[in-house]
Amino acid sequence: MEIQDLERLPADRLVEWAVRTHKQRFAVVTSFQAEGMVILDMAVKADPNVRIITVDTGRLPEETYAVIDQVRERYQIAVEIVFPDTAETERMTALHGVNLFRREPVFRRLCCQIRKVRPLDRALQTVDSWATGLRREQSPDRAGTRPAEQSHGRLKLNPLADWTSEQVERYTAEHGLPRHPLAAQGYASIGCAPCTRAIQLGDPERSGRWWWEEGMSKECGIHVTPDGKMKRALDVLLGDILSN
């Protein structure tokens, strides 16, 4: 099926198509927030043995581990947890410190690359297609999100691209989906513990991520890549780590 045809499918049918077409070469990639739980629920209904992949950066909040266990118990499904490369992480922290992400945006991007982007890239080598919970209204950076696109060298599906937060909440409530414990505390977007905080009512959804960065993209590099200048600086820092 062509990408333009996939984009016209409702979210549940798009997920079902991927599950049935690519079988164990398809995976839901999630950090177990509300949108990811909707995709996961749709996928499990299409195939109880669907692959679920998540990245453990080594800096996740305890509440994320709790919801992973809740998902395992409810759906009786395995969760594939991928980790950063130990040598790369050790090299990064030895050169730049454990909390390098506080220094300046390029070092935060570096931390995300080592702890999130590169581990996921390795995991995606085992799939032909993957699904995420991205929505256009989550941030200006995601406003151009398409339901189906090529990314990381394979088919990436964003079945909820045009969903509103109200639609996500309605599905969650109607199907009684597990909720990330931090969501009830005002966390609209949840990543690593030191890089995530609660937001105030009316704030942009991703404003609780890397809040000390003024005027910067609230992305780690998995879904939206750095601009050219940032990428060049990041490549230099990555080279120092990966060359060892």
C-alpha positions, 0 to 999 in steps of 0.5 A: 500500500502506498503512503498516501493510501495509508494516510487516509486510514483511521488510526486503528486500521492503520495500526492493524495494517502494519501489524498484519503486514509486517508481523514481527517486523513491526513494533510500537515504540513508546515511552508509555505516555497517553498517546503511546498507550492508545497505539499500544492498545490498538496494536495488542488488539490486532495481535496480542504478541505485537512487539513493544519497544521502549528505551531505558536511558538510565535516567528515567523516573521511577514512575515510568518503570511502574507503568511498564510493569503495569502494561506487562501485567495487564496485556500479558505481553513482553516489553523490549527494553533497549539501553544505551551502549555502556562504553559510549555512555561512560565516555560521554560522562567522563568527557563532559560530566554526568549532568552535561545536559545543563551546560548548553543545548548542544550537550543536551542533544549529545546526551539525548543522542547517546542515551536515546537516539542511538539505542533506538536506531540499533533497535529499529534495525530489526523492524520494517515499520514502527509506530509512535504516538506523535500528534501535530498539536503537541508542539510547533515542531510536530505540526507537520507530522504525517500519519505515514512517512519514511524515517530512520530508513523505514516506514514510520507510522504516526496514527494519531497525527491529527488527533486532539488531546481530547480524543486521546483522553476519550479513548483512554477513558473508554478503554480504561487504559493504564495512565502514567502516574506522573500525568496526574501530577501535571506532567504533560510530556515525560522523559528523563527525570532530570529533564522533565517537570510538571507544567501549569494549565494552559502551558504548551504540552512540551514546555516541561521538557528542558525548560532551561533552554530558551527558544530551543526546539523541545525535541531529543532528535528521534522525531525531529532532527537538529538544524544544520548548525546544531547537527554539525556541532553535535557531530563533532562531539559524537566523533570524540566519543565514538572514536574511542 
